[in-house]
Amino acid sequence: MGELDRVLGGGAVKGSLVLVGGAPGIGKSTLLLQICQSLCRTGTVLYVSGEESVGQLKLRAQRLGVSGCGEKLLVLSETSLEDVLEAARQTEPDVLIVDSIQTLYNQELDTPPGSVGQVKDCTMALMRLAKGEGVTVFVIGHVNKEGSIAGPKVLEHMVDCVLYFEGDQHMSYRILRAAKNRFGATNEIGVFEMGDRGLEEVENPSLMLLSGRPEEAPGTCVTCIMEGVRPVLAEIQALLAPTSYAVPRRTSNGFDYNRAAMLLAVLEKRGGLKVSVCDAYVNIIGGLTLDEPAADLAAVLAFASSYLDRAVASDVAAIGEVGLTGELRPVSHLEQRLAEIRRIGFKTCVIPKGRGKKPGAEAVPGLRLIEAANIGEAIRGVLGK
């Protein structure tokens, strides 16, 4: 599974302990059951489930199309830590999958299963198994909305890799990202789509994130961010409306709140738009979280488009960091971002001025570049005077 390998940094390392966290029902068990078919080609897998019986696991495997594993996929429905460790010693698997860590319990402790003490003790025992026997261990951990009760947050310092499965249960797309990885980078993401037969890899997330984008609608602009070494296009939507309160409302979803407030202040002071008398809302489509400065210019153009009620052309994208004086600053990996923008079908891109003077920089064929020194020039170049 290429998307999972990308997040892990090339694949699972022998003797490593990987924690897969996420909200209940997001698809963690589905993901790990699906990879069993690939893992069984090179070794033996012991799948321990404390939440489902063996018969239920078989039904789910048939629905997901997991077949051809034969005797290399061993299934155990057990919640006792001692029995799980004994089964691992007898079968000597190459990969051990525990679903989930909240259901395991150590009989020597008086606390109930799922408590912080039980979760830590069971994880420590699995870590000793992984390091001592060279078994690759995948552990599923549930988290609540705060992510603080007996979930991955209390285990992050113990494991080698922490993966978070994110997404809305009411939407089909899921994003897998690494919060900690001793064997690879933590800025890679994997994109999946939940279907009737389980999770399917989304090899081109840009098209997925831009699907259903409104045509010629004010308040929207596209930018390109870097998720590890992968450029991904994201749509930023903004809405400015006259406020009925003494203090205007500011709401941000998927975009840093403080940065959005800063960009609104720069837009009013340096862009000449009276946005302080408007309620402001910003939303990132597709469940992404934009945390890099390269999305600043697109956010400013989306705010200006909504304020002026003029649409940014559907074939225009924007890349650039905005400073407090309104200047546009260059960003890293600009050539890769421009190539991705052109590949998706965009014709024009707004970038910081001076990019053409960079040594070795070459224009992307078929992509018109609008170079702007500040947000005023960018707004006039895209939305007119």
Secondary structure, 3 states (H helix, E strand, C coil): CHHHHHHHCCCCCCCCEEEEEECCCCCHHHHHHHHHHHHCCCCCEEEEECCCCHHHHHHHHHHHCCCCCHHHEEEEECCEHHHHHHHHHHHCCCEEEEECCCCCECCCCCCCCCCHHHHHHHHHHHHHHHHHHCCEEEEEEECCCCCCCCCHHHCCCCCCEEEEEECCCCCCEEEEEEEEECCCCCCCEEEEEEECCEEEECCCHHHHHHCCCCCCCCCEEEEEEEECCEEEEEEEEEEEEECCCCCCCEEEECECHHHHHHHHHHHHHHHCCCHHHEEEEEEECCCCCECCHHHHHHHHHHHHHHHHCCCCCCCEEECCEECCCCEEECCCCHHHHHHHHHHHCCCEEEEECCHHHCCCCCCCCCCEEEEECEHHHHHHHHHCC
